[in-house]
Amino acid sequence: MIDLLGFLGTFCTTWNTAFEAYPASSSSPGNGDDALRETRSETRQRMDQEHVWLDTASAGATIHREGSARSYYQPTAPTLRPDGLTALDTNDDGRIWVDSDTNLMYVWTGAAWSAGFTAANGVTNQYPVTPASEVRFKTFTSSTWNMDTTASIDVILDRAYIATEFMGAMVNIVSNAGDSYPLTEVGSATCDGSYYYTLASYTMTLQRVTSGTFDAAGFNAATAYVTIWYKV
């Protein structure tokens, strides 16, 4: 039977060096049976947290409860067992690591980390965990733009995000009141505002039309948000 207090994480005794040192060699022998029962109870309470505690049955005893097993979750590939000391080897095949930067999953084969959910690993009809290429986006924010008095502004894009394959962009202007307005890509002389970009200098130039929507006091402290799409 599950000890409800133990399962909720409230233990009757704090397990520390003092607990492990009890009973002392000078203690009364009559305390021995109490100490044995206490040790068993405290062990069970802690195991009950994430393991099934099956009376006398041996098959499946102390197996993990559903949802209790934890994968490695870190940005770099693990090289050690959970004890933090022993190097991973052939006896660790099947361990799982989730890259905390990308949330991609990898399986330890006994010699190396392999991308999970691939046909090579026996799983079909799944999108590869590490596709050959994927589309990502990044948003850049301009400095405060007084559109009422300044016709254009440049936003410098981070070349690290468009060094491979640039796919396009979208620009939104947020007014003083917090309302969002899109700009259109350059090409229309009648639009209220437009933008164009030069990848050679990683520059996005935003401009508004004189006497247009943005040439007003309500946009004298506006902010431009530039979102780009790129393939990696």
N, C-alpha and C positions, 0 to 999 in steps of 0.2 A: 504494500500500500504506500502511495506517495505521501511523504511528509509535507503537508501543505506549507508550513512555515519555511521549511528548507527549500521547497520549490520556488517560493517567492523571493528567496534570497536572504531571508532572515535566519541566521544560524544561532543556535543556543550558546555556542562557545566560539570565541575568537581563536582561530588556529594560528598560533605563533610559536616562537621558540620556547616560551614558558609552558605552553600546553604540551609540546612534544617532550619536555623535560619532566613531566608529571606522570606517575609518582616518582619522587626522588628516592635514591637508594636508602635514605633514612626514614622514609615514610612507613607507616604501619602496613604490614602485609595484608591486613584486612581491607585496605583500600584498592587492592589489585583488581578484584572483580568489577568494582565500580569503574575503574579506569579502562578496563577492556570494553565494557559495554558503551562507555562514553565515546571511545575511539571509533567503534563500529557505527554508532549513531551519527557522529559527526562526518564520517566518511560517506555514509549513505546519503545524508542530507546534501552533501556537495555533489555527489555523483547524480543525485536525482535532478539536478539543475538541467542537464541536457542528455541524460542517459536513461534508458529503460532499466529498472531494477527488478529483475525477475526471481524472486524467491529461490527455489532449489533448481529451477530449470537451467540447463547448461547451454542449450541451443539458443543463440541470440542474446544471451545475457549481456548486460551493459551496452547494448547497441545504442547508437545515437537516436534521440528523438527526432521526429520530422522537423526539418528546418534548423537543426542545432549545429550541423557541421559547418565550419567556416573555411573559406578559401583564403589563400594569400590575397591580400588587397593592397598593392603598393605600385609605385610608378616604374620600378626597375625589376628585372627578372630575379626571383629568389634563387639563392645558391645554397642555402642551409635549410635543414629541417626546422620545424617550429621550436625545437629546443634552443635554436640560435647558435649551436655549436657544431653539429654534425653535417657534413656536406651531403647534398642530394646525390643519390646513386641509383643503381638498378633496382634496389628494394623500394624506391619511392615512386615507381611508375603509377600513374593514375592521379597523382596530386594535381590540384587545380590552382591556377593563378589568374586573377583578374587585374588587368592593368588599370590602376586608379586614374590615369590620365585619359584613357580612351574607353574604358569599360569593355575592352576586348578580352576574351577568355583564351587561356592557353592550358595545355595538358602536358605534364611531365612524362616523357616516354621511357624514362630510365637513363637517358643520356642527354636530353635537351628538351627545351620547351617547344611544343608544337601548337600551331593555331588550331583551336577547337572548331567543331561544326563544319568539317570539310569532308568531302567524299573519301579522301585518303584515310580519315579516321573512322570510317564506317557510317557516316551520317550523310544522307542524301536529301535533296530538295530543300536545302538550307542556304541562305545567303552567306557567302564566305565571311568569316570573321575579319579577315584581312584582305579586302578586295583589291584588285589591281589598281584601281583609282576610285576616288570618291569626290563629291562636290561638297565644299565647305563654304562658310561665309564668315565675314568679319566686319564689325561696325566701327567706324572712326567718328569722333566728335570734333566739330570745329570749335574755334574760340568764339566768344560772343560776337555776333555780327549785327552791326547797326545798318540794317538794310534800307533804312529811311534816308541815310546820307551816303552810304557806300554801295556802289553798284555791283562789286564782285569780291570774292574772297577765295583764297587757295587753301585746300586741305591736303597735307602731305600724307600719302599712304605709306604704310610700312611695307618695304619691299619683300620682307620675309614671307608675306602672305600672297604675293602675286609673282613670285620668282619663277613659278612653274607655268601654269596655264590660266590666265585671266579670262573670266567668262562673262563679266558684265557688272553693272552697278545700279544702285537705286539711291536717290537722295530725298530726304524729307526735311522740311523746315518746321521747326517748332516755334510758334509765336510767343510773345510776352505772356499771353494768357494761357499758354500750354497747349494750344491747338496744333495739330499736325497737318502740313500741306506738302504734297509731293512736287518735286521739280521734274521737268521732262528733259530727256537727253537732247542736246543741241540739234537743231534742224528746223524748228518752227520759229519764225520771226515774230509771231503774234502771241506766243505763250508768255505768261507772267514771269516765269523764271526758268532757267535751263542750266545745264552743266555739260562740261566735256572734260576728258581726261587725256593726259599724255603719260604713257607708261614709261617712256624713256627717263623722265624725271620723277616718276611716281607722284604726279601732281593731279589733283582733282580741282578744276576751276569752276566755281559756282557763280552765276550772275543773275541779276534780276532786271526786268524791263522797267525803264523810266515811266512813271505814272501808272504802273501796274499794281497788282494786289499787294506785293511786298514793299512797294515804295510808300510806306506809311508808318505813322508813329507806333502802331501796334506791333511793329517788327523792328524797333530800334534796339532791342536786346534779344534778338533771335539766336537760335542754335541750329546748326545743320548736322544731320546724322547721315553719314555716307556708308552704305552697306555694299560690299563687293562680294562676288562669288568667284571662287577659284577651284581648280581641280588639282588634287594631289595623288 
